[in-house]
Amino acid sequence: MKKDLGRAVKLFMAATLCGGVLAGCGNSENFVFTNTNIAAPVQPVLQAPVAVNDTVTALGNSTLLQQTANSVLNNDTLNGGEIVSFDATSANGGTVVLNADGSFQYTPVAGFTGADSFTYTLGNGEGESTATVTVNVNGLGFFVNNSLGTNGSGTQASPFNNLGDAMLAAGSGDTIFVFAGDGGATNQTGTFLLPQGVNLIGQAQGLVVAQTIEPAGNRPVIAGTVQPGGNNTISGFEFIDSVGGSAIEATDIDNITIQNNVFTGLMDDNIALDNVGGTYTVSNNEFDGPQIGDCLEITMTDTNGTFTFANNTIALSNTGLPQTAVAYIVAGNSVATCNITDNVITSAGDEFSVSFFLTTSGTADVTTGITGNTITDANSGTAIDINSMSTMGVNATISNNVIEGCGDDGIDYEWNDDVADTFVVTIENNNVTDVDSKAYDLDGTSTASSTGIFFVRNNIGDSNSSVSLQFDLGGMANACLDLFGNTFAENVNLSNGSGTFDVERADPGDGGPLDAVGVNSIGGTLNTSDLTSQEAGYCQTQLP
């Protein structure tokens, strides 16, 4: 009888599979296969955390609150670890409170400046890692709160109760911070000498050094005069009158910033800076105007500097005889840049004689930009008045200003016999209406061969007189005029003395005449005398 070897082999293989390679077969026809050759999962190897050093900046005499966003853990590798220890006392005796999320509080020893440090340690089951936090304490803060009955040491935790002590204590690189206190001028009346290099910050500004030390709040009040020594910032105050003088006055200093202050009810010049240099900025302040004098008067003699008056609001409400919103007087061999931008001037009382007044003498060389200002019913005289009286004509850009209502000219530029060079004046995109004299008045007279290059373009002029634009040359003064794209409601008068008066598009052959459609819109009469017509673009070729 033949043996079915094939069947025997099959039975043997089945038995082998059930008994060896496969488990759990039994007699069931539904085999359950279990793979006994799968490797066991690899467990991750836990690594120790890695702490990385940090550096922060603090102000002396105050507490630094380092927030979670700037946590010391931000540059660390935790590997499941956490802070297991830290120095509660820094290397130079400061106090430290370090939180689990890496935020911390640091207070240096009173009067300390320089580099300080503390360490912290991260740990997990595999090990530990330590890092150092370096705290650079730059300058001291001296704090003033006039609502306190007892005078302190001037720290944030124990403020002075009077401004005078802070002025005496502070030195270059320090900051004086004044709380709103009792809301008045208690212990903040009189004359205060602000040392060179010290910033004077009121609570309305807040105090920020890397992190917020004190948030912004109400304004502290100073009744008197602050006399800065140079390289100062004065910000966040209300200044009121107590002595009949200026709120801020200085002589022979460099570099000052005056911002975010309110000047109320002052008798004389609100700010008077005599013979200043460097960079000086007056911005984001509110003035109600002086009873006499100027909101801001700046003089320069034989000094160099850059002046910016920007984003200020002057709402003239005092009764009296205010003179000028901004008077800028440059003499000697000074070299200066003057930027007056985005200010608003209105009047609810007596008017300024002039809103912006700039005058030069000697060999002073000045470049000015007067742009984006709004002047409404604020002047008994001229709104913008430039008198170029030095040997160097003032290079000026006067643009995008809105002037509505004044007792004399809207924009006035004048140069005289002393000017002996070539200068450039651009007057464009201004809107001057409801002025009692001329909307635009340009005058030059010279015994020397001075040349003014004028671009008067895309302006609107509407006066209460018969003249929108007056341009008079006298003596040997020369000028080149690009007059284009303007809308003038009244007469335009252009006249020449013995010099040369080149005017683009004066004749039809050069693309004119000046009152042709597409050149200028002149509602009155175009009156010209002794002009030399030039084609469009000629004045551009005459630039120095």
C-alpha positions as CSV (number, residue, x, y, z in Angstrom):
1,M,0.0,0.0,0.0
2,K,1.4,3.4,-0.9
3,K,2.0,5.9,1.8
4,D,0.7,9.4,1.2
5,L,4.0,11.2,1.9
6,G,2.5,14.4,0.9
7,R,-0.2,14.1,3.6
8,A,2.4,13.1,6.2
9,V,4.5,16.1,5.4
10,K,1.6,18.4,5.7
11,L,0.6,16.9,9.0
12,F,4.2,17.2,10.2
13,M,4.4,20.8,9.2
14,A,1.1,21.6,10.8
15,A,2.2,20.0,14.0
16,T,5.5,21.8,13.9
17,L,3.8,25.2,13.4
18,C,1.4,24.6,16.2
19,G,4.0,23.3,18.6
20,G,6.9,25.6,17.7
21,V,6.6,28.6,15.6
22,L,2.9,29.2,16.3
23,A,1.4,29.2,19.7
24,G,-2.3,28.8,20.7
25,C,-3.4,26.6,17.7
26,G,-4.9,23.6,19.6
27,N,-7.5,21.9,17.6
28,S,-9.2,25.0,16.4
29,E,-9.5,25.5,12.7
30,N,-9.0,29.3,13.3
31,F,-5.4,29.7,14.1
32,V,-4.2,32.7,16.1
33,F,-0.7,33.6,15.0
34,T,1.7,35.2,17.5
35,N,5.0,36.5,16.3
36,T,7.6,35.7,18.9
37,N,10.4,37.4,17.0
38,I,9.4,41.1,17.4
39,A,12.0,43.1,19.3
40,A,11.1,44.8,22.6
41,P,10.6,48.6,22.3
42,V,13.8,50.7,22.9
43,Q,13.4,53.0,26.0
44,P,14.7,56.6,25.5
45,V,17.8,57.5,27.4
46,L,17.0,60.5,29.7
47,Q,19.5,63.3,29.4
48,A,20.4,65.9,31.9
49,P,19.1,69.5,31.4
50,V,21.3,72.2,29.9
51,A,21.2,75.7,31.5
52,V,22.5,78.6,29.4
53,N,23.8,81.9,30.8
54,D,21.6,85.1,30.5
55,T,22.3,88.8,30.6
56,V,19.8,91.5,31.6
57,T,19.8,95.2,32.4
58,A,18.5,96.9,35.5
59,L,18.3,100.4,37.1
60,G,19.9,101.0,40.4
61,N,17.7,101.7,43.5
62,S,14.8,99.9,41.8
63,T,13.4,96.4,41.4
64,L,13.6,94.6,38.1
65,L,10.6,92.4,37.4
66,Q,11.7,90.0,34.6
67,Q,8.5,88.7,33.1
68,T,7.8,85.1,31.8
69,A,8.2,86.3,28.2
70,N,11.9,87.0,29.0
71,S,12.3,84.0,31.3
72,V,15.8,82.6,32.0
73,L,14.4,79.3,30.8
74,N,13.8,80.5,27.3
75,N,17.3,79.6,26.1
76,D,17.7,76.4,28.2
77,T,17.0,72.8,27.3
78,L,14.9,71.3,30.1
79,N,14.7,67.6,29.1
80,G,11.9,67.3,31.6
81,G,13.9,69.1,34.3
82,E,13.0,72.1,36.5
83,I,14.7,74.8,38.6
84,V,16.0,73.0,41.7
85,S,17.9,75.8,43.3
86,F,19.0,79.5,42.9
87,D,21.0,82.2,44.7
88,A,18.6,84.2,46.8
89,T,21.4,86.7,47.3
90,S,23.4,88.0,44.3
91,A,27.1,88.2,44.1
92,N,27.0,91.9,45.2
93,G,24.3,91.5,47.9
94,G,21.1,92.0,45.9
95,T,18.0,90.0,46.5
96,V,16.6,87.5,44.0
97,V,13.3,85.7,43.8
98,L,13.3,83.2,41.0
99,N,10.0,81.6,40.0
100,A,9.4,78.1,38.6
101,D,8.6,79.6,35.1
102,G,11.9,81.4,35.0
103,S,10.6,84.9,35.7
104,F,12.3,86.6,38.5
105,Q,12.6,89.7,40.7
106,Y,15.9,91.3,41.3
107,T,16.6,94.3,43.7
108,P,20.2,95.5,44.0
109,V,21.7,96.9,47.1
110,A,20.8,100.6,47.4
111,G,23.3,102.8,45.5
112,F,24.9,99.9,43.6
113,T,25.8,100.2,39.9
114,G,27.9,97.8,37.8
115,A,27.8,94.1,37.0
116,D,26.0,91.8,39.4
117,S,25.1,88.1,39.1
118,F,23.3,85.1,40.5
119,T,23.1,81.4,39.6
120,Y,20.4,78.9,39.2
121,T,20.4,75.1,38.7
122,L,18.2,72.9,36.6
123,G,17.8,69.2,37.5
124,N,16.1,65.9,36.5
125,G,16.8,62.3,37.3
126,E,19.9,62.2,35.1
127,G,21.7,65.2,36.4
128,E,21.9,69.0,36.9
129,S,23.2,72.1,35.0
130,T,23.9,75.5,36.4
131,A,23.8,78.9,34.6
132,T,24.7,82.4,35.6
133,V,22.4,85.4,35.1
134,T,24.5,88.6,34.8
135,V,22.6,91.8,35.7
136,N,24.1,95.0,34.4
137,V,22.9,97.8,36.7
138,N,23.3,100.9,34.6
139,G,22.8,104.2,36.6
140,L,20.7,104.9,39.6
141,G,17.1,105.7,39.9
142,F,16.0,108.4,42.4
143,F,12.3,108.3,43.2
144,V,10.1,111.2,44.4
145,N,6.5,111.0,45.9
146,N,5.3,114.3,47.3
147,S,2.4,112.6,49.0
148,L,4.6,111.0,51.6
149,G,4.9,112.7,55.0
150,T,8.3,111.3,55.8
151,N,11.3,111.8,53.5
152,G,12.9,108.5,52.3
153,S,16.2,107.6,50.9
154,G,15.2,108.0,47.3
155,T,14.9,104.4,46.3
156,Q,11.8,102.9,44.7
157,A,10.8,101.3,48.0
158,S,11.6,104.5,50.0
159,P,11.1,107.6,47.8
160,F,12.1,111.2,48.6
161,N,9.1,113.4,49.4
162,N,10.6,116.4,47.6
163,L,12.1,117.0,44.2
164,G,15.1,119.0,45.4
165,D,16.7,116.1,47.2
166,A,16.6,114.0,44.0
167,M,18.3,116.8,42.1
168,L,21.1,116.9,44.6
169,A,21.5,113.1,44.7
170,A,21.5,112.3,41.0
171,G,24.6,112.3,38.8
172,S,25.3,111.7,35.1
173,G,23.7,108.5,33.9
174,D,21.0,108.5,36.6
175,T,17.2,108.9,36.3
176,I,14.8,110.9,38.5
177,F,11.3,109.4,38.5
178,V,8.5,111.5,40.0
179,F,5.2,109.9,41.0
180,A,2.0,111.9,40.6
181,G,1.9,112.0,44.3
182,D,-0.8,114.4,45.8
183,G,-1.7,115.7,42.3
184,G,-0.3,119.1,43.1
185,A,3.1,120.9,43.3
186,T,3.8,120.3,47.0
187,N,7.6,120.2,47.4
188,Q,8.0,120.8,43.7
189,T,7.9,124.6,43.5
190,G,10.8,126.9,42.6
191,T,14.0,126.5,40.5
192,F,15.5,123.1,40.0
193,L,19.0,122.5,38.6
194,L,18.8,119.2,36.6
195,P,22.4,117.8,36.5
196,Q,24.1,117.1,33.2
197,G,23.3,113.6,31.9
198,V,20.3,113.0,34.3
199,N,16.8,112.2,32.9
200,L,13.8,113.7,34.6
201,I,10.8,111.4,34.1
202,G,7.2,112.0,35.4
203,Q,4.7,109.2,36.0
204,A,2.7,110.1,32.9
205,Q,5.6,108.7,30.9
206,G,6.2,105.6,32.9
207,L,9.6,104.2,33.6
208,V,11.0,101.4,31.4
209,V,14.5,100.0,31.5
210,A,14.4,96.8,29.5
211,Q,11.3,95.9,31.6
212,T,8.6,98.2,33.0
213,I,9.8,99.5,36.4
214,E,6.8,101.8,36.9
215,P,3.8,101.9,34.6
216,A,2.4,105.2,33.2
217,G,0.0,107.1,35.3
218,N,-1.1,110.6,36.1
219,R,1.1,113.6,35.7
220,P,3.1,115.1,38.5
221,V,3.1,118.9,38.7
222,I,6.1,121.2,38.8
223,A,5.4,124.9,39.6
224,G,8.6,126.7,38.7
225,T,11.6,126.3,36.4
226,V,13.8,123.3,35.5
227,Q,17.2,124.3,34.3
228,P,18.8,121.3,32.5
229,G,22.6,120.9,32.3
230,G,22.6,119.1,28.9
231,N,22.2,115.5,27.7
232,N,18.8,115.4,29.4
233,T,15.3,114.1,28.8
234,I,12.4,115.8,30.5
235,S,9.1,113.9,30.0
236,G,5.8,113.1,31.6
237,F,5.0,116.4,33.6
238,E,2.6,119.2,33.9
239,F,4.3,122.6,34.3
240,I,2.4,125.5,35.9
241,D,3.5,129.0,36.7
242,S,4.6,130.1,40.2
243,V,7.5,132.5,39.6
244,G,6.5,134.3,36.3
245,G,9.4,132.6,34.4
246,S,9.9,129.8,31.9
247,A,9.1,126.2,32.8
248,I,12.3,124.9,31.2
249,E,15.2,127.2,30.5
250,A,18.9,126.5,29.7
251,T,22.0,128.3,28.4
252,D,25.0,126.8,26.6
253,I,24.0,123.2,26.7
254,D,24.0,120.3,24.2
255,N,21.4,117.6,23.6
256,I,18.0,117.8,25.2
257,T,14.7,116.0,24.7
258,I,11.4,117.5,26.0
259,Q,8.5,115.3,25.3
260,N,5.0,114.3,26.6
261,N,4.6,117.3,28.9
262,V,1.7,119.8,29.5
263,F,2.5,123.5,29.9
264,T,-0.4,125.4,31.5
265,G,-1.0,129.0,32.4
266,L,2.6,130.2,32.1
267,M,3.5,133.9,32.1
268,D,6.6,134.0,30.0
269,D,8.3,131.7,27.4
270,N,7.2,128.1,28.1
271,I,10.6,126.8,27.0
272,A,13.7,129.0,26.5
273,L,16.9,127.5,25.2
274,D,19.7,129.9,24.7
275,N,22.8,129.0,22.6
276,V,22.1,125.3,22.5
277,G,23.7,122.7,20.2
278,G,23.8,119.0,19.5
279,T,20.4,117.4,19.1
280,Y,17.4,119.0,20.7
281,T,13.9,117.7,20.3
282,V,10.5,119.0,21.5
283,S,7.8,116.6,20.7
284,N,4.3,115.4,21.8
285,N,3.7,118.2,24.2
286,E,0.6,120.3,24.9
287,F,0.8,124.1,25.4
288,D,-1.9,126.6,26.1
289,G,0.5,129.4,25.3
290,P,2.2,132.1,27.4
291,Q,0.6,135.4,28.4
292,I,3.7,137.1,27.0
293,G,6.7,135.6,25.2
294,D,6.8,132.4,23.1
295,C,5.9,128.8,23.6
296,L,9.4,127.9,22.5
297,E,12.4,130.2,21.9
298,I,15.7,128.8,20.8
299,T,18.8,130.8,20.0
300,M,22.1,129.6,18.5
301,T,25.3,131.6,18.2
302,D,28.4,129.9,16.8
303,T,27.0,126.4,17.6
304,N,25.9,123.5,15.5
305,G,22.8,121.4,16.0
306,T,19.6,119.7,14.8
307,F,16.3,120.9,16.2
308,T,13.0,119.0,15.9
309,F,9.6,120.4,16.9
310,A,7.1,117.6,16.2
311,N,3.6,116.4,17.0
312,N,2.9,119.2,19.5
313,T,-0.5,120.8,20.2
314,I,-0.8,124.5,21.0
315,A,-4.3,125.6,21.9
316,L,-3.8,129.2,22.7
317,S,-6.2,130.2,25.5
318,N,-4.3,132.7,27.7
319,T,-5.2,136.4,27.7
320,G,-2.3,138.7,27.2
321,L,0.2,139.4,24.4
322,P,1.7,136.1,23.3
323,Q,4.4,136.6,20.7
324,T,5.4,133.4,18.8
325,A,4.6,129.8,19.0
326,V,8.2,128.8,17.9
327,A,11.0,131.3,17.5
328,Y,14.3,130.0,16.1
329,I,17.1,132.5,16.0
330,V,20.4,131.4,14.4
331,A,23.5,133.6,14.4
332,G,27.3,133.7,14.0
333,N,28.8,130.8,12.1
334,S,26.2,128.3,13.3
335,V,25.3,125.3,11.1
336,A,21.8,124.1,11.9
337,T,19.0,121.8,10.7
338,C,15.4,122.7,11.8
339,N,12.5,120.4,11.4
340,I,9.0,121.5,12.3
341,T,6.5,118.8,11.5
342,D,2.9,117.7,12.2
343,N,2.1,120.3,14.9
344,V,-1.4,121.7,15.5
345,I,-1.9,125.3,16.5
346,T,-5.3,126.8,17.3
347,S,-6.5,129.9,19.2
348,A,-9.4,130.4,21.6
349,G,-8.0,133.7,23.0
350,D,-5.5,136.2,21.9
351,E,-3.4,135.3,18.9
352,F,0.3,134.9,18.3
353,S,2.0,137.4,16.2
354,V,3.7,134.6,14.3
355,S,3.3,130.8,14.6
356,F,6.7,129.7,13.2
357,F,9.5,132.3,13.0
358,L,13.0,131.5,11.7
359,T,15.7,134.2,11.3
360,T,19.4,134.0,10.5
361,S,22.4,136.4,10.6
362,G,26.1,136.4,10.3
363,T,27.3,133.4,8.3
364,A,24.8,131.0,9.8
365,D,23.9,128.1,7.5
366,V,20.4,126.7,8.1
367,T,18.3,124.0,6.4
368,T,14.7,123.8,7.5
369,G,11.7,121.5,6.8
370,I,8.3,122.9,7.8
371,T,5.8,120.1,6.9
372,G,2.4,118.7,7.8
373,N,1.4,121.5,10.3
374,T,-2.1,122.8,10.8
375,I,-2.5,126.4,11.9
376,T,-6.1,127.7,12.5
377,D,-7.0,131.2,13.5
378,A,-3.8,131.5,15.6
379,N,-2.0,134.6,14.2
380,S,-2.5,138.3,14.2
381,G,0.5,138.3,11.9
382,T,2.2,135.8,9.6
383,A,1.7,132.1,10.1
384,I,5.1,130.9,8.8
385,D,7.8,133.6,8.6
386,I,11.4,132.9,7.4
387,N,13.9,135.8,7.4
388,S,17.1,134.8,5.7
389,M,19.6,137.5,6.8
390,S,22.9,135.7,6.9
391,T,25.4,135.3,4.0
392,M,24.0,131.8,3.5
393,G,20.4,131.7,2.3
394,V,18.1,129.4,4.3
395,N,17.4,126.2,2.3
396,A,13.8,125.4,3.1
397,T,11.1,122.9,2.3
398,I,7.6,124.1,3.3
399,S,5.0,121.5,2.4
400,N,1.7,119.9,3.2
401,N,0.7,122.6,5.7
402,V,-2.8,123.8,6.3
403,I,-3.2,127.5,7.3
404,E,-6.7,128.9,7.8
405,G,-7.1,132.4,9.0
406,C,-4.3,134.8,10.0
407,G,-3.9,138.6,10.2
408,D,-1.1,138.9,7.7
409,D,0.6,136.6,5.2
410,G,0.2,132.8,5.2
411,I,3.8,131.9,4.2
412,D,6.5,134.5,4.0
413,Y,10.1,133.9,2.8
414,E,12.5,136.9,2.7
415,W,16.2,137.3,2.0
416,N,18.3,140.5,2.1
417,D,21.5,142.1,1.0
418,D,23.8,139.9,3.1
419,V,22.8,136.7,1.2
420,A,25.6,135.9,-1.3
421,D,25.1,132.2,-2.2
422,T,22.6,130.0,-4.1
423,F,19.9,128.5,-2.0
424,V,16.8,126.3,-2.6
425,V,13.2,126.8,-1.4
426,T,10.5,124.3,-2.1
427,I,6.9,125.3,-1.4
428,E,4.4,122.7,-2.3
429,N,1.1,121.0,-1.5
430,N,0.1,123.7,1.0
431,N,-3.4,124.9,1.6
432,V,-3.5,128.6,2.7
433,T,-6.9,130.2,3.0
434,D,-8.7,133.2,4.7
435,V,-5.5,135.2,5.3
436,D,-5.8,138.9,5.5
437,S,-2.8,139.7,3.4
438,K,-1.0,137.5,0.8
439,A,-1.3,133.7,0.9
440,Y,2.3,133.4,-0.3
441,D,4.9,136.3,-0.1
442,L,8.4,135.8,-1.4
443,D,10.8,138.8,-1.4
444,G,14.5,139.1,-2.1
445,T,16.8,142.1,-2.3
446,S,20.6,142.0,-2.6
447,T,23.6,144.1,-3.5
448,A,25.5,140.8,-4.1
449,S,24.8,138.2,-6.6
450,S,22.6,135.9,-4.6
451,T,20.3,133.4,-6.3
452,G,17.2,131.8,-4.9
453,I,15.8,128.7,-6.7
454,F,12.1,128.3,-5.9
455,F,9.8,125.4,-6.6
456,V,6.2,126.6,-5.9
457,R,4.0,123.7,-6.9
458,N,0.5,122.3,-6.2
459,N,-0.5,124.8,-3.6
460,I,-3.8,126.4,-2.9
461,G,-4.0,130.1,-2.0
462,D,-7.0,132.2,-1.1
463,S,-6.6,135.5,0.7
464,N,-8.8,138.3,1.9
465,S,-6.7,140.7,-0.1
466,S,-6.3,141.0,-3.9
467,V,-3.1,138.9,-3.9
468,S,-2.6,135.1,-3.6
469,L,1.1,135.1,-4.6
470,Q,3.6,138.0,-4.5
471,F,7.2,137.5,-5.6
472,D,9.4,140.6,-5.7
473,L,13.1,140.7,-6.5
474,G,15.0,143.9,-5.6
475,G,18.5,145.1,-6.3
476,M,20.8,142.5,-7.8
477,A,19.0,139.5,-6.4
478,N,18.5,136.6,-8.8
479,A,15.8,133.9,-8.8
480,C,14.7,130.9,-10.7
481,L,11.0,130.0,-10.3
482,D,9.1,126.8,-11.2
483,L,5.5,127.9,-10.7
484,F,3.2,124.9,-11.6
485,G,0.0,123.2,-10.6
486,N,-1.2,125.8,-8.2
487,T,-4.7,127.1,-7.6
488,F,-4.7,130.8,-6.7
489,A,-8.0,132.6,-6.1
490,E,-6.6,136.1,-6.5
491,N,-3.8,138.0,-8.4
492,V,-0.3,136.6,-8.9
493,N,2.4,139.3,-9.0
494,L,5.9,138.6,-10.2
495,S,8.4,141.5,-10.4
496,N,12.1,141.9,-11.0
497,G,14.8,144.5,-10.0
498,S,18.1,144.6,-11.8
499,G,18.9,140.9,-11.4
500,T,17.8,138.0,-13.5
501,F,14.3,136.4,-12.9
502,D,14.1,133.1,-14.7
503,V,10.6,131.7,-14.7
504,E,9.6,128.4,-16.2
505,R,6.7,128.4,-18.7
506,A,6.4,132.2,-18.6
507,D,5.9,132.3,-22.4
508,P,3.7,130.1,-24.6
509,G,6.9,128.9,-26.4
510,D,8.1,127.4,-23.2
511,G,4.8,125.7,-22.4
512,G,3.1,128.7,-20.8
513,P,1.7,131.1,-20.1
514,L,1.6,130.7,-16.4
515,D,-2.1,131.1,-16.2
516,A,-2.8,128.6,-19.0
517,V,-5.0,125.6,-18.3
518,G,-2.8,122.8,-17.0
519,V,-0.1,125.1,-15.8
520,N,-1.8,127.1,-13.0
521,S,-5.3,128.2,-12.1
522,I,-5.3,131.9,-11.4
523,G,-8.6,133.4,-10.5
524,G,-7.3,137.0,-10.5
525,T,-4.8,138.7,-12.8
526,L,-1.3,137.5,-13.6
527,N,1.0,140.5,-13.4
528,T,4.6,140.1,-14.5
529,S,7.6,142.5,-14.9
530,D,11.0,141.8,-16.6
531,L,10.9,138.0,-16.5
532,T,13.0,135.6,-18.6
533,S,11.0,132.7,-19.7
534,Q,12.6,129.2,-19.5
535,E,11.3,125.8,-20.5
536,A,10.1,123.3,-17.9
537,G,12.9,121.7,-15.9
538,Y,15.3,124.7,-16.2
539,C,15.4,125.5,-12.5
540,Q,16.3,121.9,-11.8
541,T,19.4,122.3,-13.9
542,Q,20.5,125.3,-11.8
543,L,20.6,123.5,-8.4
544,P,23.9,123.9,-6.6
